[in-house]
Amino acid sequence: MANIKSAKKRILVSEKKRMQNQMLVSKLKTVIKKYNAAITAKDLALAEKLLPDTFACIDSVASKGAIHRNNAARKKAVCGKKLDELKAWVAANPAPKAEEAPAAPAAPAEEEAPKKRRAKKAAAEA
């Protein structure tokens, strides 16, 4: 622990700034995960809608110094590349029309087995 007053203050200030940066990076990761989920689901409309928001969040975090500007540029390039790949995939694999898609028969819902605690309790009551 520091003995000098200014050193003690620096510790407090740096801890506060670390928590702010941590919050920003966490928000950024969440935004990118939502965008990647749209890409994985092959939802082109949602991915195109989320791309500007994702870029804005990346730029915001980089401008505040929480991540390096080269890191931000790399993240934006990866996001853009994924969208381009999805567009190419959608163009190569058009969605089947509703008339052509065979209707899957509805499977009967199976009852889940009760958990062990409930099974023991039910056995004790019976």
N, C-alpha and C positions, 0 to 999 in steps of 0.2 A: 504494500500500500504506500502511496506517495505521502510525503511529509509536507511538501511545499503546496501552498494554497492554489497556485495557478495549475500545478500538476493535477491536483484533486479535481479542479474545475474541468480540465481537459478530459479527464476520465469520464466525468458525467456527460459532457458534451459529445464525446465520441461514442459513448454507449447509446445516447439518444439518436444520433445520426445513423448508427448501425441498425437500430430497430426500424427507422424510417426506410432505409434502403432494403431491409429484409421484407418489409411490407410491400414495397413497390415490386420487388423481384417475384414475390409470391403471387401478386396480382397478375403480373406478366405471364407467369407459368400457367395460371388458370385460364387466361385468355387464349394462350397458345394451345392448351389441351382441348378447349372447346372447338377451336378451329380444326385441330387434327382429328377430333371425333367426327366432325362433319365430312372431312376428307375420307376417313375410314368407312363411313356410312355411304360413301359415294353420293352425297347430297350436294350437287353442284350449285343449286340456288342458294342454299344456306352458306356454303363455303364462300361464294362470291359476295354474299352479304356481310360475312364476318371478316373478310380480308381487310377492308379499310379500317375497321375498328382495331384489328390486330396490329396493323402498321402504326396506327396512331398511338396505341399503348406502348409499342416498342420504342417509337421515337420519343415519347414522353419520358420513359424510364431512362433512356440514354441521355436525354438533355439534362436530367437531374443528376447524372453521374453515377447512378446505381450500377449500370453496366457500361462497358467500353463501347465507343461508337462503332468499332469494327465488329464487335460481337452483335450489335444491333443490326448492322448491315448484313451480316451472315444469317441471322434469324429471318430477316425480311426476304433474303434471297431463297432460303429453304422453303419458306411459306409460299412464295410465288411459284417456285418450281413445282411444288406439290399440286398447286391449283392447275398449272399447265398440264401436268401429267394426268390429272383427273379429267380435264377437258378433252384430252386426246383419247382417254379411255372411253368416255361417254360417246365421243364421235365414232369410235370403232365398234362400240357395243350399244346400239340403240335399244332402248327399253321396249320389251314386247308389248303389243297392244292388249287391251283388256279382253278382246275377243279371242286372241290367240293363246292367252295364258290359260292352262288347264286349272280348273277349280279343285283345290285340295279338299278332300273330305275332312269334315270336322271330327277330330279324335275325341273320344269321351274323356272327360277330366278325371284323372286318377286322384284318389284321396291320399294325402300325405300321411305317413306314419307318425303317430304322436311322438313327441320327444320322450326320452327315458324318464324324466321326472314325472311327466304327466302319466305315462304308462304305469309307473309304480303307484302313483296316487290313485289312478282309476282302479288298479288291481286291489288296493287296500280298501277302497270304498265298496267294491263288489263282494 
